Amino acid sequence: MATKRPFGVTLLMVLIFLMGILAVIGGILVLFTRNDQAYVDAGISSGQVVIYAVVSIVIGVIYLAVAGGLGRGSSLARFLVALVTVLNLIANVWVAIVFAGTARWQAMFGAAIAVLILVLLYNRSSNEFFRSN
């Protein structure tokens, strides 16, 4: 018998969907500003900016693709979200180290959200829900 979906998993679905939208939009915007003077002044190459933007877009697309699967208790969706969230966490830590100013604060916020997602994904009630489905 399937366990009732806990509030944390529902919250997780909403977070993953929002993160997906923001990652795709943010990645696209970064691509359009890859030659911005602020990046040059910070010693960040256009190539580094493009890599970050593409990773952001890919992460966003994966998040959008699997958000619904979380609500149905899909173990594959859970695994993909965990994998992408860890990659997102690594990317945000890299940005927080390499970039300066607003980008650094945004990356630190993104890293905190990634940690929250992992906590919601693997807490006791989530574990029970995903095991029962």
N, C-alpha and C positions, 0 to 999 in steps of 0.2 A: 504494500500500500504506500502510495506516495505521501510524503510529508508536505504539509501546507507550506507554501513559500513564505519564508520569514521576511520581515520588514527590511532587514539589511540587504537581502538579495534584490528586493524591489528598488531600494535606494541605489544599489549597485548598478542595476539596469539603467536607471535615469542618469547616473554619473557617467557610465560608459557611453551612452548615447550622446550626452552633452560634450564629453571629452572628444568623441569622434568628430562631431561637427566643428568644434573649436580647433582641433588638430588639422583638419582639412583646410578650413578657412585660413588659419594661421600660416600653414605651410605655403599656400598659394600666395598670400600676401608677402611672405618672406621672399619667395621666388621673384616677385616683381620689384623688390627692393634690394636684391643681392649685390648691387653695385653702389649702394648708399655710402656716402662719405663717412658716416659713423662707423661702419664696419672697417673701412680702410684705416681710419684713425685709430681703431682698436687693434689693428694688425691682423684682422680676420680676412682671409682670402675669399674671393667670390665662390671658389670651389667648396670651401668649408660651409659657406652659407647655403649653397645648393644641396649639399649632402644633408644638412640639418633639415632643410625644407622638404626634401623627398622623404626622409625618414618620418617626419611629422605627418605627411600626407598618407603614407602607407599605414602608419599606426592608426590614423583616423579612420581610414577605410575598413581596416580589420575590426576596429571597435564597433563601427556602424553595422558591419555584417554579422557580428556575434551577439549584439546586445539582447536581441529577442530570445536567443538560445539560452541565455542565462536564466530567464524567467521560466523556461520549460525544464530547467535542471539538466541541461546538456553538459556532460563531462568534457566534451570536445570544446564547447564554447568557454567553459571555465579554464581549461588548459590554455587556449589561445589568448584569453584575456590576461591570464597570469604571465604568459610568455611576453606578450606585447607590453604589458605594464612594466615588467622588469626592464625591457629594452627602453621604454619611455623614461623610466627612472634613471637609467644610465645616461641617456641623451640629455636629460635635464641637469644631471650632475655635471656633465661635460660643459653644457652651456653656462652653468653657474660659475664654473672655473675659468672658462675662456672669455666669455662675454663680460661686459661691464654695464653698469647703470640699470635701466629698466629691465633689460633682457635678463640680467642676473636675478632680479627679484621675481620676475615671471617664472624663471626656471626653478627657483626654490619653491615657489607656490605649486608648480606642476609636480615637483618631486614629492611634496607633502601630499598632494592628491593621489599620486601613485601609491604611496605607502598606505593611505586610507583605503584605496581600492583593494590592495592585497590583504589588509586586515579584514575587510568586509567579505572578501572572497574565501578566506580560510578560517573564519571564526567557527565556534562550535555549532551554532544553528545552521550556518551555511554548509558545513561539512555534512551534517545530518540530512539536509535537504538534497544535496547533490548525490549522496550515497543512496538515497531512497528512490531516485528517479533513474 
